[in-house]
């Protein structure tokens, strides 16, 4: 879990840095961003505020960690669902046909080599 911080409140940001020091990364490397205001970004946003947020103020370290883990698990599930729907499904019959063609060609080549060897 890699987190970037983008808080207006310096007190909140310093508190989060202390609580989450092993999880703090740059914006480019992070999985999501924690902020105390709504911002337009291309990464998931974990919003901390007094109302309509992922975590209400005030909070404890344990409630912060639990809320972040829940949020991270939710975005991980969404990402994995997106990845599985984007994966192309292999047509089994097409695969079987390709394998059959390869083995037939190999068998024919092998038979020709053996015939050439014994005809000389």
C-alpha positions, 0 to 999 in steps of 0.5 A: 500500500503506497500513499501520497498526502495532499492536505491543506492542514499542515497539522493533519498532514504531519499527523498522517506522516507520523502515523503512516511513515512506512506507507508514504510515497510520491504521487507518481508511485502511490496507489491512492492519495489522502486529502482533507479537501476534494481535488481532481486527480487521476488516482483514487482519493481517500477523503478526510473531513467532518462530513461525507468522507472516508474518515471523520475528524477526529480519528485515532491511529487505529481507526485511520489504519482500519479505514485506509485498509478497507479503502485500499481493499476496495480499490484493489478489488475494483482494479482486479475486476477491471483487469480480468474483464480486459483479459482476452479469453482464449478460444480452446478450439482455436488453441487445439487446432493450432496444437494439432497442426504443429504436431502433424507438421512435426510428425510429417517432418520426422517421417520424411527425415526417417524415410530419407535416411533409410532410402540412401 
